[in-house]
């Protein structure tokens, strides 16, 4: 009986092992199938899925789909551009995130256009953030230039600093048009500081923080402008 019992236990162990192996194999096949399906999706399909995920607040899917668009690179720009006209502010914000991870002049150009879309403020802010370290080589439309200048003139010190960095990098815009508003805002901050987060500590530390936000767009030496050519 002990021999039979041991034999039965061994058989049970083998069956259990095969069962677990089958489950692992099925899971692996399923994962490969899902990955293959995602890799075979067109940018248009990914964008459509992203729009639905944003509408339904499916955060995990949003992250996955934004990453998938970024992996497509410039091949995804046409699909993103086509979706912008029908997207709401939350959807446009995620599309701006995707564009922020795609290099090149085409994505930069589309991000500049998004900055001027004032009816989508969150998306415009995301696009502005993505642009701050990029050269903008194409000419700006009057609306795009106006949107950047308005942000330099009227935003908080932090927001104005970000807009100034982008405006300074717009190489196809005449220097006087892009640099004059930056200089004027910089002077106004020195003469009449705007309020910023005072959590840094002393008033001196706060003043340095504010000035740094406005100085950072370009290298300065006193009042002499030496950068952003």
SVG drawing of the C-alpha trace seen along z (x, -y; Angstrom):
<svg xmlns="http://www.w3.org/2000/svg" viewBox="-15 -99 43 101">
<polyline fill="none" stroke="black" stroke-width="0.4" points="0.0,0.0 2.9,-2.3 4.4,-1.6 1.1,-2.2 0.6,-5.4 4.0,-6.6 3.3,-5.8 0.0,-7.6 1.7,-10.7 4.3,-10.7 1.7,-10.5 -0.3,-13.3 2.9,-15.4 3.6,-14.8 0.0,-15.8 0.3,-18.9 3.6,-19.9 2.2,-19.3 -0.9,-21.4 1.2,-24.3 3.4,-24.1 0.3,-24.2 -0.9,-27.3 2.4,-29.1 2.6,-28.2 -0.9,-29.5 -0.1,-32.8 3.1,-33.2 1.3,-32.6 -1.4,-35.1 1.2,-37.7 3.0,-37.3 -0.3,-37.5 -1.2,-40.8 2.3,-42.2 2.2,-41.2 -1.3,-42.7 -0.1,-46.0 3.0,-46.1 0.8,-45.4 -1.6,-48.2 -1.4,-51.2 -0.9,-54.7 -4.5,-55.6 -5.7,-52.6 -3.5,-53.5 -4.8,-57.1 -8.4,-55.9 -7.8,-53.6 -6.1,-56.4 -9.1,-58.7 -11.4,-56.0 -9.0,-55.3 -8.9,-59.0 -12.7,-59.3 -13.0,-56.3 -10.1,-57.4 -8.3,-54.1 -4.9,-55.3 -3.0,-52.1 -4.1,-51.9 -3.4,-55.6 0.3,-55.1 0.6,-52.1 -0.9,-53.8 1.1,-57.1 4.3,-55.0 3.2,-53.0 2.7,-56.3 6.1,-57.5 7.7,-54.2 6.2,-54.8 8.0,-58.1 7.4,-60.4 5.1,-57.8 2.5,-58.6 2.5,-62.4 -0.1,-62.3 -2.5,-60.3 -2.0,-62.6 -2.5,-65.7 -5.7,-64.3 -7.2,-63.5 -6.5,-67.0 -9.5,-68.7 -12.0,-66.3 -10.2,-65.9 -11.2,-67.6 -8.7,-69.2 -7.9,-66.0 -7.4,-64.0 -5.3,-66.8 -3.1,-66.8 -2.3,-63.1 -1.6,-63.7 0.8,-66.5 2.5,-64.0 2.9,-61.6 4.4,-64.3 6.7,-65.4 8.4,-62.0 8.8,-62.2 11.8,-64.2 12.1,-66.1 10.8,-69.3 7.4,-67.8 6.5,-67.1 7.9,-70.4 5.8,-72.2 2.6,-70.5 3.5,-71.3 3.9,-75.0 0.4,-74.9 -1.0,-73.4 0.4,-76.2 -1.7,-78.7 -4.9,-76.6 -6.1,-78.6 -9.4,-76.7 -7.4,-73.7 -5.3,-75.3 -4.0,-72.1 -2.9,-70.7 -1.3,-74.1 0.7,-74.0 1.8,-70.4 2.9,-71.4 4.8,-74.5 6.6,-72.3 7.6,-69.8 9.0,-72.7 11.3,-74.3 14.5,-72.6 13.7,-72.4 14.7,-74.7 11.7,-75.9 12.9,-76.3 9.8,-77.3 8.2,-80.7 5.4,-81.2 1.9,-82.2 0.6,-85.5 -1.6,-83.5 1.3,-81.3 3.6,-84.4 0.8,-86.2 0.1,-83.3 3.8,-83.0 4.2,-86.8 1.0,-86.9 2.3,-84.2 5.6,-86.0 3.8,-89.2 1.0,-88.0 1.8,-84.6 3.3,-84.1 7.1,-84.3 7.4,-80.6 5.0,-80.4 6.6,-83.4 10.1,-81.8 8.9,-78.7 7.3,-80.7 10.4,-82.9 12.6,-79.8 10.3,-78.7 10.1,-82.1 13.8,-82.6 14.3,-79.3 12.0,-80.4 14.9,-81.0 12.8,-82.0 11.2,-84.9 12.9,-88.3 15.0,-88.9 13.2,-92.1 9.9,-90.4 10.9,-87.5 13.4,-89.2 11.7,-92.5 8.9,-91.0 11.4,-88.8 13.5,-91.9 10.5,-93.9 9.2,-91.2 12.6,-90.7 12.9,-94.4 9.4,-94.5 10.3,-91.6 13.3,-93.5 11.4,-96.7 8.1,-95.2 8.5,-91.5 5.4,-89.3 4.4,-86.9 5.8,-83.4 6.0,-80.5 7.7,-81.8 8.2,-78.4 11.9,-78.7 12.5,-80.5 13.9,-84.0 12.9,-87.0 16.3,-86.9 15.9,-83.3 12.5,-84.1 13.9,-87.0 16.7,-84.8 14.2,-82.1 12.0,-84.6 14.9,-86.2 16.3,-82.7 13.0,-81.8 13.2,-84.8 17.0,-84.6 17.1,-81.0 15.6,-81.4 18.9,-82.6 22.4,-83.4 22.6,-87.0 25.4,-89.2 24.0,-92.2 21.7,-93.8 23.8,-92.5 22.0,-89.9 24.5,-87.2 22.4,-84.1 19.5,-82.6 20.7,-83.5"/>
</svg>
